[in-house]
Amino acid sequence: MSNDTQPKKITEPGLAHKFSKAQRQVNRLSTRPDDDTLLRLYSLYKQGNEGDVKGRIPIAKGLVSVAKWKAWKKCLGMSQEDAKMQYIELVNELLSSDSDSSIASPSEISNSDAKNGDGIIGLSNPDEIGMSKEMILKAEGRITSWEGLTVLVTGASRGIGKATALRFAEEGANLILCGRSMQEGQLPGSLLQTKEEVEALGGNAYCAKVDLRNAEEIADAVEKGAIHFGGIDALACNAGALFIAPFESTPIKRFDLVHDVNIRATFALCQAALPYLRRSNYGRILVLAPPIALHSKWLSGTLAYTLSKYSMSMLVLGLSEELEPDEIAVNAMWPATTIDTAAVRYNKALGGDEMVRRSRKARICADAAIEIMSRTVSHTGEFHTDESALREIGETDFEKYSVEPGATLQVDYYL
């Protein structure tokens, strides 16, 4: 067939041409879009031009760069063609709803981003584009409300774990309560009792009886809890096994116990929950672990236990680095003093009633936990005491946390 007889192919302007045209047309907007729309335009522009976001969150460049990077990351996996089409559609919607599309858009506001080819958005200064305080906090990554978020708490039957669960319930969080005691046994407290107290505060709780020495049970509890609430946003790893004895007097089964419950269980829990934390916009992990001090005095006489707790501390350091690109903050907290828990109250070797008298209530750990976990995603890989975390936000009244006000407090072993 000759060329003269071939049907002529009629083509409309290509996608690239329409995309380029939309970038020019958006300059006719008479009013500046709101923050969310600006970020959406930016993210679609970048995805359409460059594809998936690369590299780590640019924390050092400031809040606006963080906001832009996060917006772009939400397009992860979207094809460049789809991004261009959505960008074109969004520009058309803005133009059709604009009453006077004759003056410059945010791209023409003086800013380095437009000059550097970052599309139409001038986000070089939050004030310049009218970013609200809420938007800045969102960009910064601080959690301003736990309402509706889901927190998994281990050791939730009693002690620090229970206090932490109740504190999050006060803030409106959903609780996945994990522990060995569904019903009360030899020690006071149970998951069901904690659940009742959570519900009395107006909260919602799901109980998961878990033997933390069993990785399969941990994974099952995580999955069922996530299904129940539709996801998991944060982990508060409070459960632990305590065994204090010199090296020579430590049976291997006790060595295995403290390592299984302390480090192995925490490792398995974080691993099982990671897919859910990645899908959350608020991924947080807090581990009850001490700051590492490499001196023999912290190891002598408590070798098995300290090895297990220092392993948890090293887990915090490693995870904080590995999960930084996922915007999951991983931190550690440790009590500045002894805390009135079952381990202290019923262990005569630790001092019994006298030690309880010189201890603080578990509430101080709970208050510190929610403060640390509410901090920005850039706050990661840090070690706090309960007291230091609260002092950083201006708390000065620590007497309210004392079991016996006025008593001389017992400083914690590792401090």
C-alpha positions in Angstrom: 0.0 0.0 0.0 1.4 3.4 -0.9 1.8 6.2 1.5 -0.9 8.1 -0.3 -3.5 5.5 0.5 -2.6 5.0 4.2 -5.1 6.6 6.7 -3.8 9.7 8.3 -3.1 9.3 12.0 -4.8 12.1 13.9 -3.1 12.8 17.2 -4.0 15.1 20.1 -1.3 17.0 21.9 0.8 14.5 23.9 0.8 14.1 27.6 4.1 15.9 27.9 2.7 18.9 26.1 -0.4 19.0 28.3 1.8 18.6 31.4 3.9 21.6 30.4 0.9 23.6 29.5 -0.7 23.0 32.9 2.5 24.3 34.5 2.1 27.5 32.6 -1.6 27.8 33.2 -1.4 27.5 36.9 0.4 30.8 36.9 -3.0 32.4 36.2 -4.4 31.5 39.6 -5.6 34.6 41.4 -5.6 33.1 44.9 -3.0 30.9 46.6 -4.2 27.3 47.2 -4.2 26.0 50.7 -1.2 24.2 52.2 -2.5 20.7 51.4 -3.2 21.6 47.8 0.2 23.2 47.3 1.9 20.1 48.6 -0.3 17.9 46.4 0.7 20.0 43.3 4.3 19.8 44.3 4.3 16.0 44.9 2.5 15.3 41.5 4.9 17.6 39.7 8.0 15.9 41.2 6.6 12.4 40.6 5.7 13.3 37.1 9.1 14.7 36.3 11.4 12.4 38.3 9.5 9.4 39.5 9.8 8.0 43.1 11.4 10.1 45.8 15.0 9.1 46.5 17.3 9.6 49.5 16.5 10.3 53.1 14.2 12.8 54.6 16.0 16.2 54.4 15.7 17.1 58.1 18.7 19.4 58.0 17.0 21.6 55.4 14.1 22.6 57.6 10.4 22.0 58.1 9.3 23.1 54.6 11.7 20.8 52.8 10.5 18.0 55.2 6.8 18.8 54.3 7.6 18.7 50.5 9.6 15.4 50.8 6.8 13.7 52.8 4.2 14.9 50.2 6.3 13.5 47.4 6.8 10.2 49.2 3.0 9.7 49.3 3.2 9.3 45.5 5.6 6.3 45.9 4.9 3.7 43.3 2.7 6.0 41.1 3.8 6.0 37.5 5.1 9.2 36.0 2.3 9.2 33.5 -0.4 8.9 36.2 1.2 11.7 38.2 1.2 14.0 35.2 -2.4 13.2 34.4 -3.4 13.9 38.1 -1.4 17.1 38.1 -3.2 18.3 34.9 -6.6 17.4 36.4 -5.8 19.2 39.6 -4.7 22.3 37.8 -7.9 22.3 35.7 -10.0 22.0 38.8 -8.2 24.9 40.4 -8.6 27.1 37.3 -12.2 26.3 36.9 -13.0 27.3 40.5 -10.8 30.4 40.4 -12.8 33.6 39.9 -9.9 35.6 38.4 -7.1 33.6 36.9 -5.0 36.5 35.8 -2.3 37.0 38.3 0.7 35.0 39.5 0.5 31.7 41.4 2.7 30.7 44.3 5.4 29.7 41.7 6.0 33.4 41.1 6.4 34.3 44.7 10.1 34.9 45.3 11.6 31.6 46.3 14.6 29.4 45.4 12.4 26.4 44.7 10.8 27.8 41.6 14.2 28.9 40.3 15.5 25.4 41.0 12.8 23.7 39.0 10.7 22.4 41.8 7.5 23.2 40.1 5.0 25.8 41.1 5.3 25.8 44.8 7.1 28.5 46.8 7.6 26.7 50.1 10.9 28.4 51.0 9.3 30.1 54.0 6.3 28.9 56.0 5.1 32.4 56.6 5.4 33.3 53.0 2.8 30.7 52.0 0.8 31.0 55.1 1.5 27.6 56.5 -0.6 27.1 59.7 0.9 26.1 63.0 -0.8 22.7 62.6 0.8 22.3 59.2 4.2 23.1 60.5 3.8 20.6 63.4 2.6 18.0 60.8 5.7 18.7 58.7 7.9 18.5 61.7 6.4 15.2 62.5 5.3 15.9 66.1 2.2 14.0 67.2 -0.2 16.6 68.5 -3.1 14.2 69.3 -3.2 10.4 69.9 -6.9 10.4 69.3 -7.7 7.3 67.2 -4.1 6.1 66.9 -3.2 2.6 68.0 -0.5 1.8 70.5 0.7 -1.7 71.3 1.9 -2.0 74.9 3.7 -5.0 76.3 3.7 -5.9 80.0 0.3 -4.2 80.1 -1.1 -6.3 83.0 0.7 -4.3 85.7 3.4 -1.8 86.5 4.9 0.5 83.9 3.2 -1.2 81.1 -0.3 -0.8 82.6 0.4 2.8 83.6 1.6 3.5 80.0 -1.6 2.0 78.6 -3.8 4.1 80.8 -1.9 7.2 80.0 -2.4 6.7 76.3 -6.1 5.9 76.9 -6.4 9.3 78.5 -5.3 10.8 75.2 -7.8 8.8 73.2 -5.5 6.1 71.7 -6.6 2.6 71.0 -4.7 0.0 73.0 -3.4 -3.4 72.1 -2.6 -4.9 75.5 -0.1 -7.7 75.5 1.0 -9.8 78.5 1.0 -13.2 80.1 -1.9 -12.7 82.6 -5.3 -12.6 81.0 -6.8 -13.3 84.5 -5.2 -12.3 87.8 -2.8 -15.0 89.1 0.0 -15.0 91.7 0.6 -11.3 91.2 -2.0 -8.6 91.2 -3.2 -7.2 87.9 -4.3 -8.7 84.6 -4.9 -7.7 81.0 -8.7 -7.8 81.5 -8.4 -5.5 84.5 -6.3 -3.1 82.5 -8.9 -3.3 79.7 -11.7 -2.4 82.1 -9.7 0.6 83.3 -9.0 1.7 79.7 -12.7 1.5 78.9 -13.6 3.4 82.1 -11.5 6.2 80.7 -13.5 6.1 77.5 -10.8 4.2 75.5 -10.8 1.0 73.4 -8.6 -2.0 74.1 -7.9 -5.4 72.6 -6.2 -8.0 74.8 -3.6 -10.4 73.6 -2.3 -13.1 75.9 1.3 -13.6 74.8 4.2 -15.7 75.9 7.0 -13.3 74.8 9.4 -16.3 74.5 7.3 -17.4 71.5 7.9 -15.5 68.3 4.8 -17.0 66.7 2.6 -15.8 69.5 4.1 -12.4 69.2 3.4 -12.2 65.5 -0.1 -13.5 66.0 -0.9 -10.9 68.6 0.4 -8.1 66.4 -1.6 -9.3 63.4 -4.9 -9.8 65.3 -4.5 -6.4 67.1 -3.8 -4.7 63.8 -6.8 -6.3 62.2 -9.0 -5.3 65.2 -8.1 -1.6 65.0 -7.1 -1.3 61.4 -3.3 -0.8 62.0 -0.6 -0.1 64.5 1.0 3.3 65.0 3.3 2.8 67.9 5.0 0.3 70.2 5.7 0.7 73.9 8.1 -2.2 74.8 7.8 -2.4 78.5 7.8 -6.1 79.3 10.9 -7.6 80.8 12.4 -10.4 82.9 14.5 -9.6 85.9 17.2 -11.9 87.3 20.0 -10.5 89.5 22.9 -12.9 90.3 26.6 -13.1 89.9 28.0 -15.0 86.9 28.8 -18.2 88.7 25.3 -18.4 90.2 23.4 -17.9 87.0 21.9 -21.0 85.6 21.8 -21.1 81.8 18.0 -21.4 81.8 17.9 -18.0 83.6 20.3 -16.5 81.1 18.1 -17.8 78.3 15.0 -16.4 80.1 16.2 -12.8 80.4 17.5 -12.8 76.8 14.3 -14.4 75.4 12.0 -12.0 77.2 14.1 -8.8 77.0 16.0 -8.7 73.7 14.6 -11.5 71.6 11.0 -10.6 72.2 11.6 -6.9 71.6 13.4 -7.8 68.3 10.6 -10.1 67.2 7.9 -7.6 68.2 9.5 -4.7 66.2 9.9 -7.0 63.2 6.3 -8.3 63.3 4.9 -4.7 63.7 7.2 -3.1 61.1 4.8 -3.4 58.1 2.1 -1.7 60.0 4.4 1.0 61.4 5.5 1.7 57.8 2.0 2.3 56.7 1.3 4.7 59.6 2.1 8.4 59.4 3.2 8.3 63.0 5.5 5.3 63.5 7.0 5.3 66.9 8.9 2.7 69.0 9.9 3.2 72.6 12.0 0.6 74.4 12.5 0.4 78.2 16.3 0.2 78.0 19.2 1.9 79.9 21.9 4.1 78.5 25.0 2.1 77.7 28.0 2.7 80.0 30.9 0.4 79.2 32.3 0.0 82.7 32.7 -3.2 84.6 30.8 -1.9 87.6 27.5 -2.0 85.6 28.1 -5.6 84.6 29.6 -7.2 87.7 27.0 -9.1 89.7 24.2 -8.6 87.2 25.9 -9.9 84.0 23.1 -11.9 82.4 20.5 -9.2 83.0 22.7 -6.3 82.0 23.8 -8.1 78.8 20.1 -8.5 77.9 19.2 -4.9 78.7 22.3 -3.5 76.9 21.3 -5.6 73.9 17.9 -3.8 73.9 19.8 -0.5 74.0 21.9 -1.5 71.0 18.7 -2.5 69.2 17.4 1.1 69.7 20.6 2.5 68.1 20.5 0.1 65.2 16.8 0.4 64.5 16.8 4.2 64.7 19.4 4.3 61.9 17.7 1.6 59.7 14.2 3.0 60.1 15.0 6.7 59.7 14.2 6.6 55.9 10.8 5.1 56.9 10.2 8.0 59.3 9.8 5.7 62.3 11.3 7.2 65.4 13.0 4.7 67.8 14.0 5.8 71.3 14.8 4.4 74.7 13.7 5.4 78.2 14.8 4.3 81.6 13.6 5.3 85.1 15.8 7.7 87.0 14.8 6.0 90.3 13.4 2.7 91.3 9.7 2.4 90.4 6.9 0.8 92.4 6.4 -2.4 90.4 5.8 -6.0 91.2 9.6 -6.7 90.6 10.4 -4.3 93.4 7.5 -4.8 95.7 7.7 -8.6 95.8 11.4 -9.1 95.4 13.1 -9.0 98.9 16.5 -9.1 97.3 15.7 -5.7 95.8 14.6 -4.3 99.1 10.9 -5.1 99.4 8.7 -2.6 101.3 11.6 -0.3 102.1 12.6 0.0 98.4 8.9 0.7 97.5 8.9 3.5 100.0 11.9 5.1 98.3 10.5 4.6 94.8 8.3 6.6 92.4 5.0 5.6 91.0 4.8 4.1 87.5 2.9 7.2 86.3 6.2 9.1 85.8 7.3 6.6 83.2 3.9 6.8 81.5 4.0 10.6 81.4 7.6 10.5 80.0 6.7 7.8 77.5 3.9 9.8 75.9 6.1 12.9 75.8 9.0 11.1 74.1 6.7 9.3 71.6 5.0 12.5 70.7 8.2 14.2 69.6 9.2 14.7 66.0 10.4 11.9 63.8 13.8 13.6 63.7 14.0 12.8 67.4 15.3 9.2 67.1 18.1 7.1 68.5 18.0 9.0 71.8 18.2 7.8 75.4 16.2 9.5 78.1 15.4 9.0 81.8 11.8 9.5 82.7 12.8 12.6 84.7 15.0 14.2 82.1 12.3 13.9 79.4 9.8 15.7 81.6 12.3 18.3 82.7 12.8 19.1 79.1 9.2 20.3 78.8 9.3 22.3 82.0 8.1 19.8 84.6 9.4 20.7 88.1 7.0 19.0 90.5 8.4 15.5 90.8 7.2 15.0 94.4 3.8 14.0 93.1 5.3 10.9 91.7 6.8 9.7 95.0 5.2 6.7 96.7 6.1 8.4 100.0 6.5 12.2 99.6 9.6 13.4 101.3 11.4 10.0 101.3 14.9 9.8 100.0 14.6 8.3 96.5 16.7 5.3 95.4 18.6 6.2 92.2 18.3 3.4 89.6 21.1 0.9 89.4 22.3 1.9 85.9 22.5 5.7 86.6 
